[in-house]
Amino acid sequence: MAASTSVVPGAGSAAFAPLSAQRLLVIGGIALIAGGMLFGDIFAVFVLHQNGGQTAQALLAATEAVRGGDALAVKDIFASIGGLLEDRGTKVDAHVHMTDAGYLALLLALIQPFVALPRKRKKLLAGWFVSGGLLLPVGIFLIHYVGLAYSPFAVIGWASVLADSAGAVLIIVLLVEVYGLWRYFRAGPVEPESALVSLDRCWESRTLQSGGTILILLGFMYGAWYASADLYQHEGRETSVLKAMLDGATSSAGGSTMAVADYGALAAERAVKIAAHSHIIEFGLLAILLSFVQPYVYLSERWTRRWVMVLLAGSVILPVFVLLELRLGLLAGGIADVGGLMVIVALVGMLAGIVRFGGRWDGVKGLPS
Amino acid sequence: MNLSQKILIFGGLCLAALGMLYGLHYAVFVEHQTLDSMGGSLAQGFVQAAQRDLPGAEASIDKYAAVKYDYVRQVDVHSHWIGLAMIMIVLGAAFRWVGFSEQLRTWIAVGFALGSFLFPLGVVLQTASQIAGFGRGLAILGSGLVIIALTAVAWGFSRQPVENI
């Protein structure tokens, strides 16, 4: 067993008391992150490329309709492109929001000892937060399928109402937590609670903190470079490619097919660069967050270290090979998906250790609940 | 909890709430109309081209580009404020292990918090044409502060903590 978990859970582990807000937020948070990432991986493998191909086909059909002077067909094709973009956009948003809600849940777990509210209220808030974090992406996912069916509103469907309501719940919980923090800084805790952050820093925690900070730094620097070197150039290129598409479709010289291909290449270039930037930062954040719960991963030292290394390796492989998709194509895409799967497997492994720790703690008689 | 941790954690929570409120306001009152306008302009450009109205088609494409320019930055503000807020809170929890004096850690925390607020603010100000240049400068300043602070934190994590924790 790892040094911190080789014995009966000690005083510091009171943070993991049965049904405590911290335990609910840690387990719910990791489950949301793993669920969001699994959804993202499935989306990348089964939807993303197919959706891109269908959009390119539809754009090509639109230029053909322009060439034939068929304005009605153009409108129909653009309605179908709108549907394809909404299909893609809502799935990306569902993935991002579920993962981010998980991050926020882990963050809230960390600050619970500094939130001066009664324990029962903190549990209630934690339950609301995890429920909101689940319902928000579910609502976003359903937007494409539910549309405006039975909606009394002109542009907002019931799925949007569900997503916006869940988002409002998250905001309300966050504001109450801020209020609790403010009370703590003014008058101290209402009911003293053990901190989740252990004073000891084990090898696993050190590795995840250092590795995570370096990942965030690399991702932020890459983002700054992208914003200065590529963002404006991409925006300008998109406008000129669209104009070239229409020029090609309305002149005898042609060239619209090439312009559609250029448009697809530009969209792919933009997507992989942004994905690499956001994923490396998110994995860095995840690594630091997970560093705090390492003392609660009730597995052998060999396995806790193995999951740490698998997580960090996957966190590097995914963004690097997403970027290499521009050069190596689907091979790199496949390797990136494996990287994502490594992170998911490591997360589930750590989650299993944390659930075991909770079970061990609950089984110890005479300890406070 | 020392001052540098308070700055990062409390500031991060406020920034996350600000980013969420901004996102909620944008999603409810602006986003649907913006997406309609963006998709509508692009489709209109193609329809006008089919009707051989090329000047009109070019104007519609330009309108699409302008709306998209705004949209991308509005969404970026929402996501970057929340993302940076989360990094602030996480680092705040681990800040005692940054191996510098508390005074230096406080300066790093202030720099990180300031950069995290200013960088997305600068991005959204770029959508106002009259102060777009100022916005870009603010975004560069903010991102510079974040990069310097993150470099310092990464360096600090590799050092032994100054005080006995």
Chai-1 contact restraints between the chains, C-beta under 6 A:
chainA,res_idxA,chainB,res_idxB,connection_type,confidence,min_distance_angstrom,max_distance_angstrom,comment,restraint_id
A,A62,B,F46,contact,1.0,0.0,6.0,A-B,restraint_1
A,V66,B,F46,contact,1.0,0.0,6.0,A-B,restraint_2
A,V66,B,A49,contact,1.0,0.0,6.0,A-B,restraint_3
A,V66,B,A50,contact,1.0,0.0,6.0,A-B,restraint_4
A,G69,B,A50,contact,1.0,0.0,6.0,A-B,restraint_5
A,A71,B,V47,contact,1.0,0.0,6.0,A-B,restraint_6
A,A71,B,A50,contact,1.0,0.0,6.0,A-B,restraint_7
A,A71,B,Q51,contact,1.0,0.0,6.0,A-B,restraint_8
A,V74,B,F46,contact,1.0,0.0,6.0,A-B,restraint_9
A,V74,B,V47,contact,1.0,0.0,6.0,A-B,restraint_10
A,V74,B,A50,contact,1.0,0.0,6.0,A-B,restraint_11
A,F78,B,A43,contact,1.0,0.0,6.0,A-B,restraint_12
A,G82,B,G39,contact,1.0,0.0,6.0,A-B,restraint_13
A,Y103,B,M86,contact,1.0,0.0,6.0,A-B,restraint_14
A,L107,B,I89,contact,1.0,0.0,6.0,A-B,restraint_15
A,L110,B,A93,contact,1.0,0.0,6.0,A-B,restraint_16
A,V155,B,H32,contact,1.0,0.0,6.0,A-B,restraint_17
A,G167,B,L24,contact,1.0,0.0,6.0,A-B,restraint_18
A,I171,B,M20,contact,1.0,0.0,6.0,A-B,restraint_19
A,L174,B,A17,contact,1.0,0.0,6.0,A-B,restraint_20
A,L175,B,A17,contact,1.0,0.0,6.0,A-B,restraint_21
A,V178,B,L13,contact,1.0,0.0,6.0,A-B,restraint_22
A,V197,B,A93,contact,1.0,0.0,6.0,A-B,restraint_23
A,L199,B,I165,contact,1.0,0.0,6.0,A-B,restraint_24
A,Q209,B,A94,contact,1.0,0.0,6.0,A-B,restraint_25
A,Q209,B,F157,contact,1.0,0.0,6.0,A-B,restraint_26
A,S210,B,F157,contact,1.0,0.0,6.0,A-B,restraint_27
A,T213,B,V153,contact,1.0,0.0,6.0,A-B,restraint_28
A,T213,B,A154,contact,1.0,0.0,6.0,A-B,restraint_29
A,T213,B,F157,contact,1.0,0.0,6.0,A-B,restraint_30
A,I214,B,A154,contact,1.0,0.0,6.0,A-B,restraint_31
A,L217,B,L150,contact,1.0,0.0,6.0,A-B,restraint_32
A,L217,B,A154,contact,1.0,0.0,6.0,A-B,restraint_33
A,A224,B,S143,contact,1.0,0.0,6.0,A-B,restraint_34
A,T239,B,A65,contact,1.0,0.0,6.0,A-B,restraint_35
A,L242,B,I61,contact,1.0,0.0,6.0,A-B,restraint_36
A,K243,B,I61,contact,1.0,0.0,6.0,A-B,restraint_37
A,L246,B,A49,contact,1.0,0.0,6.0,A-B,restraint_38
A,L246,B,A57,contact,1.0,0.0,6.0,A-B,restraint_39
A,T250,B,A49,contact,1.0,0.0,6.0,A-B,restraint_40
A,L285,B,M86,contact,1.0,0.0,6.0,A-B,restraint_41
A,L285,B,I87,contact,1.0,0.0,6.0,A-B,restraint_42
A,L285,B,V90,contact,1.0,0.0,6.0,A-B,restraint_43
A,I288,B,V90,contact,1.0,0.0,6.0,A-B,restraint_44
A,L289,B,V90,contact,1.0,0.0,6.0,A-B,restraint_45
